[in-house]
Amino acid sequence: MNVDWPWPWLPRNVDKIADATGQHLYLALLPVLFGLIISIPLGWAASRWPAVRLVLVPLAGVLYTIPSLALITLVPLLIGTKIIDPLNVQVPLAIYTVALLVRSVTDALLAVPREVTAAATAVGFKPTKRFLSVELPLAIPVIVAGLRVATVSAMSLTAVGALIGIGGLGSLITEGFRRNNAVEMVISIALIVVIALIIDALLLLGGKLITPWTRARQGVGR
């Protein structure tokens, strides 16, 4: 196996790496965004009605246990896409994101103190305004924690799409394997890990910035 680390392969393939990185981010992050948008109303419904929660939360757990490669290969049969269509990766990733976040959103909303929601209702907040202005902001720390897990998971699962010819950094891993090039494989894997860690750190920072009251509470606790 070629282990000429990391020269001369790296400088000759900067453009290829940049393109694969852009594709990887597009394939991974767009489904996470859609999954988050879908999960919030589902989690709200599950937190509001026990019967919905009894069905939705276990169903989400079952969906997350479906092997990624099986789901990726099944999607074209279900929605009629071509085998190398990016949707074949993005739809399963959105499903996995929803499966992860439904429980997080549900738990986060259930954890909002009842006295807080009662106070908001007492001062005249309608249910929609109460949810958007009181319940959802208080639930953000738990939702962000779930979002971090979903995003890191999506970054790694996106590489599986390379097995059916879809781009991203996973395509460099499979290409390196075919060419017996350890450098290409290691760099691609390292990039996936580094990018996932950077995005995780950004989500952690963003969550703290939009919930300053949690920092104040921690300061009081000390």
Residue frames relative to the residue before (quaternion, step in Angstrom):
aa qw qx qy qz dx dy dz
M 1.0000 0.0000 0.0000 0.0000 0.00 0.00 0.00
N 0.4749 -0.6841 0.4824 0.2715 3.54 -1.01 0.88
V 0.0226 0.8108 -0.5819 0.0595 3.59 -0.60 1.15
D 0.2370 0.7815 -0.5337 0.2197 3.57 1.05 0.80
W 0.0060 0.8777 -0.4749 0.0633 3.54 0.48 1.32
P 0.6650 -0.4568 -0.5907 0.0096 1.63 -1.39 2.10
W 0.5519 0.6051 -0.3863 0.4243 3.57 1.33 0.14
P 0.6528 -0.1607 -0.7328 -0.1052 1.62 -2.20 1.23
W 0.3926 0.7623 -0.4634 0.2237 3.62 1.24 0.04
L 0.6678 0.5603 -0.3185 0.3724 3.59 0.80 -1.00
P 0.7286 0.4218 -0.2904 0.4548 3.67 0.59 -0.96
R 0.6500 0.5254 -0.3254 0.4423 3.59 1.10 -0.56
N 0.7776 0.3479 -0.1530 0.5008 3.57 1.18 -0.46
V 0.2421 0.7984 -0.5176 0.1896 3.58 1.17 0.51
D 0.6653 0.5028 -0.3105 0.4562 3.60 0.91 -0.91
K 0.6418 0.5207 -0.3218 0.4619 3.57 0.99 -0.83
I 0.6548 0.5084 -0.3094 0.4659 3.58 0.97 -0.87
A 0.6509 0.5192 -0.3148 0.4558 3.58 0.98 -0.88
D 0.6557 0.5042 -0.3105 0.4685 3.59 0.93 -0.86
A 0.6676 0.4991 -0.3008 0.4634 3.58 0.92 -0.91
T 0.6334 0.5286 -0.3280 0.4602 3.58 1.06 -0.75
G 0.6487 0.5144 -0.3107 0.4670 3.58 0.97 -0.86
Q 0.6480 0.5081 -0.3103 0.4750 3.57 0.97 -0.86
H 0.6477 0.5325 -0.3160 0.4439 3.56 0.96 -0.90
L 0.6639 0.4998 -0.3038 0.4660 3.58 0.92 -0.89
Y 0.6473 0.5165 -0.3140 0.4643 3.58 0.99 -0.86
L 0.6801 0.4980 -0.2883 0.4543 3.56 0.88 -0.96
A 0.7412 0.4458 -0.2277 0.4473 3.59 0.96 -0.88
L 0.7642 0.4402 -0.2277 0.4127 3.58 0.77 -1.03
L 0.6063 0.5669 -0.3673 0.4197 3.60 1.03 -0.66
P 0.6675 0.4781 -0.3225 0.4710 3.65 0.87 -0.76
V 0.6116 0.5424 -0.3571 0.4520 3.59 1.06 -0.67
L 0.6393 0.5242 -0.3216 0.4617 3.58 1.00 -0.84
F 0.6799 0.4706 -0.2905 0.4815 3.57 0.86 -0.94
G 0.6354 0.5355 -0.3291 0.4486 3.58 1.00 -0.77
L 0.6355 0.5225 -0.3201 0.4698 3.57 1.04 -0.79
I 0.6553 0.5183 -0.3091 0.4542 3.57 0.93 -0.94
I 0.6784 0.4782 -0.2857 0.4790 3.59 1.00 -0.82
S 0.6732 0.5450 -0.2987 0.4008 3.58 0.97 -0.89
I 0.6164 0.5814 -0.3650 0.3856 3.59 0.99 -0.72
P 0.7108 0.4079 -0.2982 0.4893 3.67 0.73 -0.82
L 0.6186 0.5321 -0.3547 0.4565 3.60 1.06 -0.64
G 0.6646 0.4963 -0.2976 0.4726 3.57 0.97 -0.86
W 0.6120 0.5403 -0.3441 0.4639 3.56 1.09 -0.72
A 0.6625 0.5009 -0.3027 0.4676 3.58 0.91 -0.94
A 0.6637 0.5067 -0.3052 0.4579 3.58 0.97 -0.84
S 0.6747 0.4840 -0.2982 0.4708 3.59 1.04 -0.72
R 0.6812 0.5044 -0.2821 0.4494 3.57 1.14 -0.61
W 0.8041 0.1850 -0.0705 0.5606 3.57 0.99 -0.87
P 0.4230 -0.7350 0.4692 0.2465 3.62 -0.51 1.14
A 0.6218 0.5499 -0.3525 0.4322 3.61 1.02 -0.71
V 0.6406 0.5024 -0.3154 0.4875 3.57 1.05 -0.79
R 0.6481 0.5237 -0.3145 0.4547 3.57 0.97 -0.88
L 0.6370 0.5548 -0.3216 0.4278 3.57 1.00 -0.83
V 0.7110 0.4122 -0.2434 0.5151 3.59 1.14 -0.62
L 0.7225 0.5073 -0.2610 0.3906 3.54 0.76 -1.12
V 0.6914 0.4942 -0.3009 0.4327 3.59 0.80 -0.94
P 0.6753 0.4532 -0.3204 0.4857 3.67 0.84 -0.77
L 0.6201 0.5434 -0.3473 0.4468 3.60 1.04 -0.74
A 0.6329 0.5242 -0.3275 0.4663 3.57 1.01 -0.80
G 0.6425 0.5254 -0.3212 0.4560 3.57 1.01 -0.78
V 0.6457 0.5135 -0.3158 0.4686 3.57 1.02 -0.79
L 0.6434 0.5354 -0.3254 0.4400 3.59 0.93 -0.88
Y 0.6776 0.5041 -0.3048 0.4402 3.58 0.98 -0.82
T 0.6399 0.5343 -0.3370 0.4376 3.60 1.17 -0.38
I 0.5016 0.6431 -0.4415 0.3741 3.62 1.22 -0.19
P 0.4768 -0.6769 0.4676 0.3094 3.66 -0.73 0.93
S 0.5555 -0.6601 0.3967 0.3135 3.56 -0.89 0.97
L 0.6720 0.4984 -0.3143 0.4485 3.59 0.86 -0.89
A 0.6305 0.5303 -0.3327 0.4590 3.58 1.02 -0.75
L 0.6787 0.4841 -0.2930 0.4682 3.56 0.94 -0.87
I 0.6349 0.5366 -0.3277 0.4489 3.58 1.00 -0.81
T 0.7064 0.4431 -0.2666 0.4834 3.59 0.95 -0.81
L 0.6381 0.5326 -0.3255 0.4509 3.59 1.20 -0.43
V 0.5725 0.6436 -0.3720 0.3458 3.59 1.06 -0.74
P 0.6527 0.5120 -0.3525 0.4331 3.68 0.80 -0.79
L 0.6446 0.5173 -0.3232 0.4609 3.59 1.07 -0.66
L 0.6955 0.4876 -0.2672 0.4551 3.56 1.11 -0.72
I 0.8155 0.2373 -0.1100 0.5163 3.60 0.91 -0.85
G 0.5135 -0.7123 0.3782 0.2930 3.57 1.27 0.14
T 0.4068 0.7071 -0.4854 0.3144 3.59 1.12 0.54
K 0.5762 -0.5451 0.4648 0.3935 3.54 -1.32 0.23
I 0.6610 -0.5632 0.3262 0.3735 3.56 -1.14 0.63
I 0.7565 0.3469 -0.2151 0.5110 3.63 1.06 -0.61
D 0.3463 0.7291 -0.5110 0.2955 3.59 1.17 0.46
P 0.5272 -0.6508 0.4410 0.3226 3.64 -0.88 0.88
L 0.5676 0.6099 -0.3856 0.3964 3.59 1.14 -0.55
N 0.5872 0.5948 -0.3697 0.4059 3.57 1.14 -0.54
V 0.6778 0.4047 -0.2732 0.5497 3.57 1.27 -0.38
Q 0.6945 0.5141 -0.2927 0.4096 3.56 0.87 -0.94
V 0.6281 0.5319 -0.3480 0.4489 3.61 1.00 -0.70
P 0.6728 0.4652 -0.3194 0.4785 3.66 0.82 -0.81
L 0.6411 0.5182 -0.3376 0.4543 3.59 0.99 -0.75
A 0.6301 0.5133 -0.3344 0.4772 3.59 1.04 -0.72
I 0.6331 0.5244 -0.3259 0.4669 3.59 1.03 -0.79
Y 0.6644 0.4914 -0.3046 0.4736 3.59 0.92 -0.88
T 0.6328 0.5306 -0.3340 0.4544 3.58 1.02 -0.78
V 0.6496 0.4988 -0.3107 0.4825 3.57 0.94 -0.89
A 0.6458 0.5341 -0.3220 0.4404 3.58 0.93 -0.88
L 0.6833 0.4678 -0.2817 0.4847 3.58 1.03 -0.75
L 0.7625 0.4400 -0.2187 0.4209 3.55 0.80 -1.05
V 0.5339 0.6246 -0.4257 0.3789 3.61 1.09 -0.48
R 0.6775 0.4688 -0.2963 0.4832 3.59 0.89 -0.87
S 0.6442 0.5266 -0.3289 0.4467 3.60 0.96 -0.84
V 0.6759 0.4811 -0.2963 0.4732 3.58 0.88 -0.94
T 0.6416 0.5279 -0.3215 0.4543 3.57 0.96 -0.86
D 0.6836 0.4779 -0.2843 0.4728 3.59 0.82 -0.98
A 0.6467 0.5324 -0.3231 0.4403 3.57 0.98 -0.85
L 0.6942 0.4641 -0.2812 0.4728 3.58 0.91 -0.87
L 0.6389 0.5172 -0.3290 0.4648 3.58 1.05 -0.68
A 0.6573 0.5268 -0.3035 0.4454 3.58 1.18 -0.57
V 0.4938 0.6384 -0.4488 0.3836 3.60 1.22 -0.19
P 0.4897 -0.6892 0.4380 0.3056 3.63 -0.67 1.05
R 0.5099 -0.6702 0.4476 0.3007 3.57 -0.90 0.92
E 0.6223 0.5519 -0.3547 0.4270 3.56 1.06 -0.68
V 0.6101 0.5454 -0.3492 0.4564 3.58 1.15 -0.58
T 0.6860 0.4589 -0.2898 0.4847 3.58 0.86 -0.92
A 0.6247 0.5324 -0.3411 0.4581 3.59 1.06 -0.70
A 0.6436 0.5152 -0.3194 0.4673 3.58 1.00 -0.79
A 0.6443 0.5155 -0.3217 0.4644 3.58 1.00 -0.82
T 0.6474 0.5039 -0.3145 0.4775 3.57 1.01 -0.79
A 0.6505 0.5452 -0.3118 0.4270 3.57 0.99 -0.85
V 0.7141 0.4209 -0.2618 0.4943 3.60 1.06 -0.65
G 0.6937 -0.5433 0.2593 0.3953 3.57 1.23 0.34
F 0.4119 0.7063 -0.4871 0.3069 3.61 1.20 0.25
K 0.3728 -0.6886 0.5786 0.2282 3.56 -0.94 0.95
P 0.6928 -0.5003 0.3039 0.4212 3.63 -1.14 0.48
T 0.6724 0.4919 -0.3132 0.4558 3.60 0.90 -0.87
K 0.6738 0.4834 -0.2957 0.4742 3.57 0.90 -0.92
R 0.6322 0.5325 -0.3332 0.4535 3.57 1.01 -0.79
F 0.6497 0.5149 -0.3156 0.4617 3.57 0.99 -0.84
L 0.7340 0.4409 -0.2446 0.4549 3.58 0.78 -1.03
S 0.7603 0.4074 -0.2054 0.4623 3.59 0.98 -0.80
V 0.7882 0.2945 -0.1399 0.5219 3.58 1.10 -0.63
E 0.7661 0.4109 -0.2333 0.4357 3.57 0.48 -1.20
L 0.6970 0.4815 -0.2883 0.4463 3.58 0.78 -1.01
P 0.6548 0.4971 -0.3439 0.4537 3.66 0.84 -0.78
L 0.6733 0.4879 -0.3057 0.4639 3.60 0.96 -0.79
A 0.6699 0.4983 -0.2923 0.4664 3.57 1.18 -0.53
I 0.4481 0.7430 -0.4293 0.2507 3.60 1.22 -0.36
P 0.6551 0.5241 -0.3623 0.4062 3.70 0.73 -0.82
V 0.6819 0.4619 -0.2943 0.4848 3.60 0.93 -0.83
I 0.6354 0.5243 -0.3306 0.4606 3.59 1.00 -0.78
V 0.6474 0.5121 -0.3204 0.4647 3.59 0.96 -0.84
A 0.6151 0.5393 -0.3501 0.4563 3.60 1.01 -0.73
G 0.6730 0.4730 -0.2913 0.4883 3.58 0.96 -0.81
L 0.6326 0.5401 -0.3237 0.4509 3.56 1.05 -0.78
R 0.6148 0.5430 -0.3467 0.4549 3.58 1.05 -0.70
V 0.6552 0.4972 -0.3099 0.4769 3.58 0.94 -0.87
A 0.6675 0.5113 -0.3027 0.4487 3.58 0.91 -0.93
T 0.6703 0.5070 -0.3040 0.4486 3.58 0.96 -0.84
V 0.6609 0.4859 -0.3091 0.4812 3.58 0.89 -0.88
S 0.6320 0.5250 -0.3262 0.4674 3.57 1.03 -0.78
A 0.6603 0.5077 -0.3077 0.4599 3.60 0.94 -0.86
M 0.6267 0.5430 -0.3415 0.4426 3.59 1.00 -0.78
S 0.7036 0.4440 -0.2756 0.4816 3.59 0.97 -0.77
L 0.6797 0.5031 -0.2988 0.4422 3.60 0.92 -0.87
T 0.5473 0.6207 -0.3996 0.3944 3.60 1.14 -0.51
A 0.6073 0.5790 -0.3531 0.4139 3.58 1.06 -0.70
V 0.5708 0.6013 -0.3838 0.4067 3.59 1.16 -0.53
G 0.5794 0.6185 -0.3638 0.3866 3.57 1.14 -0.62
A 0.5575 0.6148 -0.3890 0.3998 3.57 1.18 -0.46
L 0.5890 0.5986 -0.3670 0.4001 3.58 1.14 -0.52
I 0.7428 0.3107 -0.2179 0.5515 3.60 1.22 -0.37
G 0.6897 -0.5429 0.2644 0.3996 3.56 1.19 0.55
I 0.5053 0.6252 -0.4416 0.3986 3.60 1.21 0.28
G 0.5576 -0.6857 0.3750 0.2797 3.55 -0.97 0.96
G 0.3879 0.6911 -0.5564 0.2496 3.51 -1.32 -0.36
L 0.7189 -0.4371 0.3097 0.4430 3.54 -1.28 0.00
G 0.5483 0.6096 -0.3960 0.4135 3.58 1.18 -0.39
S 0.6125 0.5542 -0.3537 0.4390 3.59 1.10 -0.63
L 0.6305 0.5114 -0.3380 0.4762 3.59 1.13 -0.59
I 0.6086 0.5424 -0.3562 0.4565 3.58 1.09 -0.64
T 0.6942 0.4581 -0.2825 0.4780 3.59 0.85 -0.94
E 0.6246 0.5303 -0.3381 0.4629 3.58 1.07 -0.71
G 0.6530 0.5092 -0.3079 0.4685 3.56 0.99 -0.85
F 0.6298 0.5275 -0.3316 0.4639 3.56 1.07 -0.72
R 0.6699 0.4994 -0.3030 0.4583 3.58 0.92 -0.89
R 0.7382 0.4083 -0.2159 0.4916 3.55 1.04 -0.83
N 0.4210 -0.7186 0.4560 0.3136 3.57 1.29 0.04
N 0.4451 0.6928 -0.4293 0.3709 3.56 1.15 0.77
A 0.2613 -0.8014 0.5219 0.1307 3.58 -0.18 1.29
V 0.5952 0.5849 -0.3642 0.4135 3.59 1.07 -0.72
E 0.6721 0.5019 -0.2959 0.4570 3.57 0.84 -0.98
M 0.6688 0.4982 -0.3036 0.4608 3.57 0.94 -0.85
V 0.6875 0.4900 -0.2928 0.4489 3.59 0.84 -0.96
I 0.6485 0.5110 -0.3237 0.4621 3.59 0.94 -0.84
S 0.6589 0.5123 -0.3121 0.4538 3.59 0.93 -0.87
I 0.6628 0.4914 -0.3033 0.4767 3.58 0.92 -0.89
A 0.6502 0.5202 -0.3148 0.4555 3.57 0.96 -0.88
L 0.6454 0.5204 -0.3227 0.4567 3.59 0.99 -0.80
I 0.6281 0.5271 -0.3395 0.4609 3.59 0.97 -0.80
V 0.6708 0.4964 -0.2951 0.4653 3.58 0.92 -0.92
V 0.6794 0.4966 -0.2949 0.4525 3.59 0.86 -0.98
I 0.6654 0.4944 -0.3088 0.4663 3.59 0.89 -0.91
A 0.6372 0.5242 -0.3279 0.4601 3.58 0.98 -0.81
L 0.6627 0.4979 -0.3042 0.4694 3.60 0.97 -0.82
I 0.6366 0.5222 -0.3270 0.4639 3.59 1.02 -0.78
I 0.6697 0.4872 -0.3004 0.4731 3.58 0.89 -0.93
D 0.6245 0.5348 -0.3343 0.4607 3.58 1.02 -0.78
A 0.6630 0.4975 -0.3020 0.4710 3.58 0.96 -0.86
L 0.6457 0.5181 -0.3186 0.4617 3.59 1.02 -0.79
L 0.6482 0.5032 -0.3177 0.4751 3.58 1.00 -0.77
L 0.6302 0.5264 -0.3281 0.4670 3.57 1.01 -0.80
L 0.6719 0.4856 -0.2889 0.4788 3.57 0.93 -0.93
G 0.6591 0.5139 -0.3108 0.4527 3.57 0.92 -0.90
G 0.6385 0.5312 -0.3234 0.4533 3.56 1.00 -0.80
K 0.6652 0.4906 -0.3024 0.4748 3.58 1.01 -0.77
L 0.6547 0.5295 -0.3153 0.4378 3.58 1.02 -0.79
I 0.7441 0.3943 -0.2361 0.4849 3.59 0.97 -0.77
T 0.7223 0.3146 -0.2463 0.5645 3.59 1.27 0.08
P 0.0286 -0.8517 0.5232 0.0132 3.62 0.59 1.09
W 0.5820 0.6036 -0.3789 0.3917 3.59 1.14 -0.52
T 0.5949 0.5589 -0.3769 0.4378 3.60 1.14 -0.48
R 0.6391 0.5073 -0.3289 0.4754 3.58 1.06 -0.72
A 0.6347 0.5254 -0.3322 0.4591 3.57 1.01 -0.77
R 0.6462 0.5219 -0.3147 0.4593 3.57 1.03 -0.83
Q 0.6444 0.5149 -0.3170 0.4680 3.56 1.04 -0.83
G 0.6353 0.5364 -0.3251 0.4505 3.56 1.07 -0.76
V 0.6406 0.5098 -0.3165 0.4791 3.55 1.05 -0.78
G 0.6288 0.5587 -0.3257 0.4318 3.57 1.07 -0.83
R 0.6485 0.5104 -0.3251 0.4618 3.58 1.06 -0.67
